[in-house]
Amino acid sequence: MTIQELYEKAIALGIRLDPRGEAEVRAELERAKKDYDEMKEADRAWFDMASLTNPYSDSRILYGDPGREVKRVLAGIDMEVGEVLLADRLRDRGRPIDLIISHHPEGRAMANLYDVMGMQAGILLKYGVPINVAEDIMDERIKEVERRLMPVNHTRAVDAARLLDIPIMCVHTPTDNAVTDFLQRRFDEKAPRCVSDVLDIIKEIPEYKNSMAEGAPPKIVCGSGRRKAGKVFVDMTGGTGGSKKAFEKLSTAGVGTVVGMHISEDHRKEAEKHHVNVVIAGHISSDNLGVNLVFDKVLPNGVEVVATSGFRRVVRT
């Protein structure tokens, strides 16, 4: 398998599992093509051509020959300068790394993380929030995240990989789509009665068991185990946390429990204000689940995965 083949398979899987539905994602790609066609020639030099086939700005091949054959990858949740140096040390010790795979974005994928957040409006629509309301509350949050990213030195890990000539890529939203789809299907099938049942379902999954053993269990952070779960909404994709105003709209739309990776205190207080139960499954554990699900689908048996930076490989048959 080449780097390009791996990348294309991961993006295709992300599109297939996108909670908005594949048709909406295809329409987004068509809009990107239209924008490019109407663009002035002078502006095209700065256009990200990958956006014509990949709707996820936070997932990119960041450095390396796309045609390079991949036999061994170094994979982790956060692959920064230290992990790039680790790849170089492994090479010196007779375990050459063909590709570094980071879950969290680096390089230009980090700089443009905010751009993927627009998908959250489409997800809210699916759960009963009118699209004009969803887009309005997300617009403010997207601008906030964009401003926060402006001063970030986002090229450090990619610069290190380039100097050491080690290919690097990041796969963020496709893996988040995978964990969202996996958990939402499970909750829909099992129809948990109480919030404690939601927690029990999460604890059955190997990645969360691993996290519990390492001292980071899933927790109820808003509501109580005895409360009725109601409609369960898995909120784990779309770049980063959405608008805290969404909790009021979700409550009105009939959502009783939100299952997420993480939550700020301001968001938690807003959920409490609007009587929405919140279960935090765990950030790194949920990322582990998403990455494992994607690897199961896109990596052939012959590719060795060297796990680091919070990642534990769990293979599902």
C-alpha positions in Angstrom: 0.0 0.0 0.0 1.2 3.5 -0.8 0.8 6.6 1.3 -1.7 8.0 -1.3 -3.8 4.8 -1.2 -3.9 4.8 2.6 -4.9 8.5 2.6 -7.6 8.1 -0.1 -9.1 5.1 1.7 -9.2 6.9 5.0 -11.0 9.9 3.4 -13.4 7.7 1.5 -14.3 5.9 4.8 -14.8 9.3 6.6 -17.2 10.4 3.9 -19.1 7.1 4.1 -19.5 7.4 7.8 -20.1 11.2 7.9 -23.1 11.8 10.2 -24.6 14.3 7.8 -25.0 11.7 5.1 -22.8 11.1 2.1 -25.1 13.1 -0.2 -24.5 16.3 1.8 -20.7 15.7 1.8 -20.7 15.2 -2.0 -22.7 18.5 -2.4 -20.0 20.2 -0.3 -17.3 19.0 -2.6 -19.3 20.2 -5.6 -19.5 23.7 -4.0 -15.7 23.6 -3.5 -15.2 22.8 -7.2 -17.6 25.7 -8.2 -15.7 28.1 -5.9 -12.4 27.1 -7.5 -13.8 27.4 -11.1 -15.0 31.0 -10.3 -11.7 32.0 -8.6 -9.4 34.5 -10.1 -6.2 33.1 -11.6 -4.1 35.0 -9.1 -5.9 33.5 -6.1 -5.6 29.9 -7.4 -1.9 29.7 -6.4 -3.0 29.6 -2.7 -6.0 27.3 -3.2 -5.8 24.0 -1.4 -6.3 21.6 -4.2 -6.9 18.7 -1.8 -10.2 20.3 -0.8 -11.7 19.3 -4.2 -11.6 15.6 -3.2 -11.2 15.8 0.6 -13.9 17.7 2.5 -11.9 17.5 5.8 -9.4 20.3 6.1 -7.9 18.7 9.2 -6.8 15.5 7.4 -3.8 15.8 5.0 -0.6 14.2 3.8 1.7 16.8 5.3 5.1 15.7 4.0 6.5 12.9 1.9 6.2 11.1 -1.5 2.6 9.9 -1.8 3.8 7.0 -3.9 6.0 5.6 -1.2 5.3 2.0 -0.2 4.1 1.7 3.4 5.2 -1.4 5.4 5.5 0.1 8.9 3.7 3.1 10.5 4.3 4.9 13.7 0.8 5.9 14.9 -0.3 8.1 17.8 -2.8 10.6 19.0 -0.5 13.6 19.1 2.6 13.2 16.8 4.8 16.2 17.5 8.5 16.9 17.4 9.3 14.3 20.1 7.5 11.5 18.2 9.2 12.5 14.9 12.5 12.1 16.7 11.3 8.7 18.1 10.7 7.6 14.5 14.2 8.6 13.6 15.6 6.6 16.6 13.6 3.6 15.6 15.1 3.9 12.2 18.6 3.9 13.7 17.7 0.8 15.7 16.6 -1.3 12.7 12.9 -0.5 12.6 12.5 2.0 9.8 9.3 4.0 9.8 7.7 4.5 6.4 5.0 6.9 7.6 4.1 8.8 10.8 0.3 8.9 11.3 -1.1 11.5 13.7 -4.7 11.6 14.7 -4.7 15.2 15.8 -3.8 17.6 13.0 -0.4 19.2 12.4 0.9 21.7 9.9 -1.7 23.3 7.5 -4.3 20.8 8.8 -4.0 22.4 12.2 -4.1 25.9 10.8 -7.3 25.1 9.0 -9.0 23.0 11.7 -11.8 25.5 12.1 -12.9 25.0 8.5 -14.2 21.6 9.2 -16.5 22.8 12.0 -19.2 23.9 9.6 -20.3 20.2 9.4 -21.6 20.5 13.0 -24.5 22.6 11.7 -25.5 19.7 9.5 -25.3 17.3 12.4 -27.5 19.5 14.6 -30.0 19.6 11.7 -30.2 15.8 11.8 -31.1 15.9 15.5 -33.9 18.4 15.0 -32.3 21.9 15.2 -33.4 24.1 12.3 -30.5 24.7 9.9 -30.7 28.5 10.1 -30.4 28.3 13.9 -27.6 25.7 13.7 -25.5 27.7 11.3 -26.0 30.9 13.2 -24.8 29.5 16.6 -21.9 27.7 14.9 -20.7 30.8 13.0 -19.7 32.5 16.2 -17.9 29.5 17.6 -16.0 28.8 14.3 -14.7 32.4 14.3 -13.6 32.0 17.9 -11.6 28.9 17.1 -10.1 30.5 14.0 -8.8 33.4 16.1 -7.3 31.0 18.7 -5.4 29.1 16.0 -3.9 32.2 14.4 -0.9 32.5 16.7 -0.2 28.8 16.9 3.2 27.6 15.6 1.6 24.8 13.7 4.5 23.7 11.4 7.0 22.4 14.1 6.3 18.7 13.7 6.1 18.8 9.9 9.4 20.8 9.8 11.1 18.1 11.9 9.7 15.3 9.7 11.0 17.2 6.6 14.5 17.6 8.0 14.6 13.9 8.9 12.9 12.9 5.6 10.1 10.9 7.3 6.7 11.1 5.7 3.9 12.3 8.0 0.1 12.6 7.6 -2.8 13.3 9.9 -6.3 11.7 9.9 -8.6 13.6 12.2 -12.3 14.0 11.2 -12.5 10.6 9.3 -11.6 8.8 12.6 -13.9 11.0 14.6 -16.7 10.1 12.1 -15.9 6.4 12.7 -16.2 6.6 16.5 -19.3 8.7 16.2 -21.0 6.2 13.9 -19.9 3.2 16.0 -21.2 4.6 19.3 -24.4 6.1 17.8 -25.3 2.8 16.2 -24.6 1.0 19.5 -26.8 3.3 21.5 -29.6 3.2 18.9 -29.6 -0.6 19.0 -29.4 -1.0 22.7 -31.7 1.9 23.6 -30.4 2.6 27.1 -33.1 3.4 29.6 -31.0 5.3 32.1 -27.9 7.4 32.0 -26.1 4.7 34.0 -27.0 2.2 31.1 -25.2 4.6 28.7 -22.1 4.5 30.9 -22.3 0.7 31.1 -22.4 0.4 27.3 -19.3 2.5 26.9 -17.5 0.5 29.5 -18.0 -2.7 27.5 -15.7 -1.4 24.7 -12.0 -2.4 24.8 -10.6 1.1 24.2 -12.5 2.4 27.2 -11.6 -0.6 29.3 -7.9 0.2 28.5 -8.5 3.8 29.6 -10.1 2.8 32.8 -7.1 0.6 33.6 -4.9 3.7 33.0 -6.9 5.9 35.4 -9.2 7.7 33.0 -12.7 6.2 33.1 -15.8 7.5 31.4 -17.9 9.7 33.7 -21.3 11.3 34.0 -20.6 15.0 34.4 -24.1 16.4 34.1 -27.2 14.7 35.5 -27.1 11.4 37.4 -27.1 7.7 36.6 -30.7 7.3 37.7 -32.1 9.8 35.3 -33.7 8.6 32.1 -31.4 8.8 29.1 -34.0 9.8 26.5 -32.7 10.3 23.0 -28.9 9.9 23.0 -26.7 12.1 20.8 -23.1 11.2 20.2 -21.2 14.5 19.8 -17.6 13.5 18.8 -16.9 14.9 15.3 -16.6 18.3 13.6 -13.1 19.4 14.4 -13.5 20.5 18.0 -16.2 21.3 20.6 -19.1 23.2 19.2 -21.2 26.1 20.5 -22.4 26.0 24.1 -25.7 27.4 22.7 -26.4 24.1 21.1 -27.5 22.5 24.4 -30.6 24.7 24.6 -31.5 23.8 21.0 -30.8 20.1 21.5 -33.0 20.0 24.6 -35.8 21.7 22.7 -35.4 19.1 19.9 -35.8 16.3 22.4 -32.2 15.1 23.1 -31.9 13.8 26.6 -28.3 12.8 26.8 -25.1 13.9 25.0 -22.1 11.6 24.9 -18.9 13.4 24.1 -15.1 13.1 24.3 -14.6 16.2 26.5 -16.4 19.3 27.7 -15.4 22.7 29.0 -16.9 23.9 32.3 -18.9 26.7 30.5 -20.4 24.0 28.2 -21.2 21.7 31.1 -23.0 24.5 33.0 -25.0 25.3 29.9 -26.0 21.6 29.5 -27.0 21.6 33.2 -29.1 24.8 32.8 -31.1 23.1 30.0 -31.5 19.7 31.8 -29.3 17.8 29.3 -27.4 14.8 30.7 -23.8 14.6 29.6 -21.6 11.6 29.6 -17.9 12.1 28.9 -16.6 8.9 27.4 -13.0 10.2 27.3 -10.9 12.1 24.8 -7.9 9.8 24.2 -9.9 6.6 24.6 -12.5 7.8 22.0 -9.7 8.8 19.7 -8.2 5.3 20.1 -11.5 3.8 19.1 -11.8 5.9 16.0 -8.3 5.3 14.9 -8.6 1.6 15.4 -11.8 1.4 13.5 -10.2 3.3 10.5 -7.1 1.1 10.6 -9.2 -2.0 10.6 -10.8 -0.9 7.3 -7.8 0.8 5.5 -4.6 -1.0 6.5 -3.8 -4.3 4.9 -2.6 -7.2 7.1 1.1 -6.7 6.0 1.4 -3.2 7.5 2.9 -3.1 11.0 1.6 -0.5 13.4 4.0 0.8 16.0 1.7 2.4 18.6 2.8 5.4 20.7 1.6 8.8 22.1 -1.5 7.5 23.8 -2.5 5.0 21.1 -3.1 1.3 21.7 -3.8 -0.9 18.7 -7.0 -3.0 19.1 -7.8 -5.2 16.2 -11.4 -6.1 15.5 -12.2 -9.2 13.4 
